[in-house]
């Protein structure tokens, strides 16, 4: 998806082909209803390595709004009472639109102009600046590549062989609106691209580190004991914490400590301390 190529290594044939297709995907929330307190990764339960490959991700939610309900109901009802005369009055016939897009895809291959190139560079720099003040990485080269593809796509729609500044500005607007919906951290309310690229927001990552350190300190305070009860440690942690701690967060903290070589988790019953720990 990212490189727009397909690699084949089969029956002694090794080659790389151009992926001449676009991917439009849809996913439902794992709980059948969108949870505003969770990130998009947690809601749809798809790996961040896959979601980060999409150029645009929009959320189609069902807000409790009378205006929204009226517009949706009017559209659905109109599908059943449209007369041939009303259909003829539509802005663009679907068959013409299909031919239009097919021609643009086949014959229009826009290139970046000088001004558009500078605009893309500046847009990427501005995106990086947003997170630098908070110690976050708010944009990666993948976001710049997305802007380039979106700018080229808009130029194709205009039947233009050159990408202009207006194409970059519209691509940047679409990209920004998509990030507001798909990459907003539910804890801080700010856009955090790390949700899509790493699966965790900066706030969640910081919280995970702090929780791991709290668990480590509790274990150290118990002295030189060979094993610790898993359920008992979780209960003590919940009791001492001023915020709610889920079992999943506790397991993530234990995993980090195990990766450090500090402990070994023995299933869901006990935790064994490593002898060579500091």
C-alpha positions as CSV (number, residue, x, y, z in Angstrom):
1,X,0.0,0.0,0.0
2,X,2.7,2.4,0.9
3,X,5.1,1.8,-2.0
4,X,2.3,1.1,-4.4
5,X,4.1,-2.1,-5.6
6,X,3.5,-5.8,-5.4
7,X,6.5,-8.1,-4.8
8,X,6.2,-11.7,-6.1
9,X,8.6,-14.5,-5.3
10,X,7.2,-17.8,-6.4
11,X,8.2,-20.7,-8.6
12,X,11.6,-19.2,-9.2
13,X,10.2,-15.9,-10.3
14,X,11.2,-12.8,-8.4
15,X,9.8,-9.5,-9.6
16,X,8.1,-6.3,-8.4
17,X,5.0,-5.1,-10.1
18,X,3.1,-1.8,-9.9
19,X,0.0,-2.0,-7.8
20,X,-2.5,-0.3,-10.2
21,X,-5.3,-0.1,-7.7
22,X,-6.6,2.1,-4.9
23,X,-7.8,0.7,-1.6
24,X,-11.0,1.8,0.0
25,X,-11.7,0.0,3.3
26,X,-14.4,0.2,6.0
27,X,-14.4,-1.2,9.5
28,X,-16.9,-1.4,12.3
29,X,-16.1,-0.7,16.0
30,X,-15.3,-3.9,17.9
31,X,-18.0,-3.1,20.5
32,X,-20.6,-2.2,17.8
33,X,-20.5,1.4,19.0
34,X,-17.8,4.0,18.9
35,X,-16.1,4.6,22.3
36,X,-14.9,8.2,22.5
37,X,-12.6,7.3,25.4
38,X,-10.6,4.9,23.2
39,X,-8.3,5.5,20.2
40,X,-9.1,4.4,16.7
41,X,-6.7,1.4,17.2
42,X,-8.6,0.3,20.2
43,X,-12.0,0.8,18.7
44,X,-11.5,-1.1,15.4
45,X,-8.8,-3.5,16.7
46,X,-6.7,-3.3,13.5
47,X,-2.9,-3.1,13.8
48,X,-1.4,0.4,13.5
49,X,1.1,-1.0,10.9
50,X,-2.0,-1.3,8.6
51,X,-3.9,1.8,9.5
52,X,-0.9,4.0,9.1
53,X,-0.7,3.1,5.4
54,X,-4.0,4.8,4.6
55,X,-3.7,8.4,3.4
56,X,-7.1,9.5,4.8
57,X,-9.1,8.0,7.6
58,X,-12.6,9.5,8.3
59,X,-15.0,8.5,11.1
60,X,-18.7,8.0,10.2
61,X,-20.4,8.5,13.5
62,X,-24.0,8.7,14.6
63,X,-24.3,11.9,16.6
64,X,-27.4,12.6,18.7
65,X,-28.5,15.6,16.6
66,X,-31.9,16.4,15.3
67,X,-30.4,18.2,12.3
68,X,-28.2,15.3,11.4
69,X,-31.2,12.8,11.8
70,X,-33.3,15.0,9.5
71,X,-30.7,15.2,6.8
72,X,-30.0,11.4,6.9
73,X,-33.7,10.5,6.9
74,X,-34.4,12.9,4.0
75,X,-31.6,11.3,2.0
76,X,-32.8,7.8,2.6
77,X,-36.4,8.6,1.7
78,X,-35.3,10.4,-1.5
79,X,-33.8,7.1,-2.7
80,X,-37.3,5.7,-3.0
81,X,-39.3,8.5,-4.4
82,X,-37.0,10.0,-7.0
83,X,-38.7,10.3,-10.4
84,X,-36.8,10.0,-13.8
85,X,-37.1,13.8,-14.2
86,X,-35.5,14.5,-10.8
87,X,-32.7,12.0,-11.7
88,X,-32.1,13.9,-15.0
89,X,-31.6,17.1,-13.0
90,X,-28.7,15.7,-11.0
91,X,-25.5,17.6,-11.3
92,X,-23.5,14.8,-13.0
93,X,-24.6,11.5,-14.4
94,X,-22.8,8.5,-12.9
95,X,-21.8,7.1,-16.3
96,X,-20.2,10.4,-17.2
97,X,-18.4,10.5,-13.9
98,X,-17.0,7.0,-14.4
99,X,-15.7,7.9,-17.8
100,X,-14.3,11.2,-16.4
101,X,-12.3,9.4,-13.7
102,X,-11.2,6.6,-16.0
103,X,-9.8,9.2,-18.5
104,X,-8.0,11.1,-15.8
105,X,-6.4,7.9,-14.4
106,X,-5.3,6.8,-17.9
107,X,-4.1,10.0,-19.5
108,X,-3.3,12.5,-16.8
109,X,0.0,12.1,-15.0
110,X,0.8,15.4,-13.1
111,X,4.2,16.4,-12.0
112,X,5.1,18.7,-9.0
113,X,5.7,22.3,-9.9
114,X,8.3,24.4,-8.2
115,X,5.8,26.4,-6.1
116,X,3.9,23.3,-5.1
117,X,7.1,21.5,-4.1
118,X,8.0,24.4,-1.8
119,X,4.5,24.4,-0.4
120,X,4.7,20.7,0.4
121,X,8.1,21.2,2.2
122,X,6.7,24.0,4.3
123,X,3.6,22.0,5.2
124,X,5.7,19.2,6.4
125,X,8.0,21.5,8.4
126,X,4.9,23.1,10.0
127,X,3.5,19.7,10.9
128,X,6.7,18.8,12.6
129,X,6.7,22.1,14.5
130,X,3.3,21.4,16.1
131,X,4.7,18.6,18.2
132,X,8.2,19.9,18.9
133,X,7.0,22.1,21.7
134,X,5.5,19.2,23.5
135,X,8.4,16.8,22.9
136,X,6.3,14.8,20.4
137,X,6.8,13.8,16.8
138,X,3.6,15.1,15.1
139,X,4.6,14.1,11.5
140,X,6.6,11.4,9.7
141,X,7.8,11.2,6.1
142,X,4.8,9.0,5.5
143,X,2.5,12.0,6.1
144,X,4.5,14.0,3.5
145,X,4.1,11.1,1.0
146,X,0.4,11.1,1.6
147,X,0.2,14.9,0.9
148,X,2.1,14.3,-2.4
149,X,-0.3,11.6,-3.5
150,X,-3.4,13.6,-2.5
151,X,-2.0,16.7,-4.4
152,X,-1.4,14.6,-7.5
153,X,-4.9,13.1,-7.3
154,X,-6.5,16.6,-7.1
155,X,-4.5,17.7,-10.1
156,X,-5.7,14.7,-12.0
157,X,-9.3,15.7,-11.2
158,X,-8.6,19.1,-12.8
159,X,-7.1,17.4,-15.9
160,X,-3.8,19.2,-15.1
161,X,-0.4,17.8,-15.9
162,X,1.2,20.1,-13.2
163,X,0.5,20.1,-9.5
164,X,-0.3,23.6,-8.4
165,X,-0.4,25.3,-4.9
166,X,-4.2,25.0,-4.8
167,X,-3.9,21.3,-5.1
168,X,-1.4,21.2,-2.1
169,X,-3.7,23.4,0.0
170,X,-6.7,21.2,-0.6
171,X,-4.7,18.1,0.1
172,X,-3.4,19.6,3.3
173,X,-7.0,20.6,4.3
174,X,-8.3,17.0,3.7
175,X,-5.3,15.5,5.6
176,X,-5.7,17.8,8.5
177,X,-9.5,17.1,8.8
178,X,-8.8,13.4,8.6
179,X,-6.2,13.6,11.4
180,X,-8.7,15.5,13.6
181,X,-11.0,12.5,13.5
182,X,-8.7,9.6,13.4
183,X,-5.6,10.7,15.4
184,X,-7.0,12.8,18.2
185,X,-5.8,11.6,21.6
186,X,-8.9,11.0,23.9
187,X,-6.8,11.8,27.0
188,X,-5.4,15.2,25.9
189,X,-7.8,16.1,23.1
190,X,-4.9,16.9,20.8
191,X,-3.8,15.5,17.4
192,X,-1.1,12.8,17.9
193,X,0.1,11.0,14.8
194,X,1.8,8.5,17.1
195,X,-1.6,6.8,17.6
196,X,-1.6,5.7,13.9
197,X,2.2,5.1,13.6
198,X,2.9,3.3,16.9
199,X,-0.5,2.4,18.2
200,X,0.0,4.6,21.3
201,X,-0.4,8.3,22.0
202,X,2.4,10.2,23.7
203,X,0.2,10.6,26.8
204,X,-0.6,6.9,26.9
205,X,3.1,6.0,26.4
206,X,4.1,8.3,29.2
207,X,1.4,6.8,31.4
208,X,2.6,3.3,30.6
209,X,6.2,4.2,31.6
210,X,5.1,5.7,34.8
211,X,2.9,2.7,35.7
212,X,5.8,0.3,35.0
213,X,8.0,2.4,37.3
214,X,5.4,2.3,40.0
215,X,5.1,-1.5,39.7
216,X,8.9,-1.8,39.8
217,X,9.0,0.3,43.0
218,X,6.4,-1.8,44.7
219,X,8.3,-5.0,43.9
220,X,11.5,-3.5,45.2
221,X,9.8,-2.5,48.5
222,X,8.9,-6.1,49.1
223,X,12.6,-7.0,49.6
224,X,14.4,-10.1,48.4
225,X,11.4,-12.4,47.8
226,X,11.7,-15.1,45.1
227,X,8.1,-14.8,43.8
228,X,5.2,-12.4,44.1
229,X,1.5,-13.2,43.7
230,X,0.1,-11.8,40.4
231,X,-3.4,-11.1,41.7
232,X,-2.2,-9.7,45.0
233,X,0.2,-7.2,43.3
234,X,-2.6,-6.0,40.9
235,X,-4.9,-5.5,43.9
236,X,-2.2,-3.5,45.8
237,X,-1.5,-1.4,42.8
238,X,-5.2,-0.5,42.3
239,X,-5.5,0.3,46.0
240,X,-2.5,2.6,46.0
241,X,-3.3,4.4,42.7
242,X,-5.4,7.5,42.5
243,X,-6.6,6.7,39.0
244,X,-8.3,3.6,37.6
245,X,-5.9,0.9,36.4
246,X,-7.1,-1.9,34.1
247,X,-5.8,-5.4,33.9
248,X,-4.5,-4.6,30.4
249,X,-2.5,-1.7,31.6
250,X,-1.0,-3.8,34.4
251,X,-0.1,-6.5,31.9
252,X,1.6,-3.9,29.7
253,X,3.6,-2.7,32.6
254,X,4.7,-6.2,33.5
255,X,5.7,-6.9,29.9
256,X,7.9,-3.8,30.0
257,X,9.6,-4.9,33.2
258,X,10.1,-8.4,31.8
259,X,11.7,-6.9,28.7
260,X,14.1,-5.1,31.0
261,X,15.0,-8.4,32.6
262,X,13.7,-7.4,35.9
263,X,11.0,-10.0,36.3
264,X,9.6,-13.1,34.7
265,X,5.8,-13.4,34.5
266,X,4.7,-17.0,35.3
267,X,1.2,-17.1,33.7
268,X,-1.5,-15.3,35.6
269,X,-0.6,-16.6,39.0
270,X,2.8,-15.4,40.0
271,X,5.8,-13.2,39.1
272,X,9.4,-14.4,39.6
273,X,12.1,-11.9,40.3
274,X,15.3,-12.2,38.3
275,X,18.5,-12.7,40.4
276,X,20.6,-10.3,38.4
277,X,18.3,-7.3,38.8
278,X,19.7,-4.1,40.1
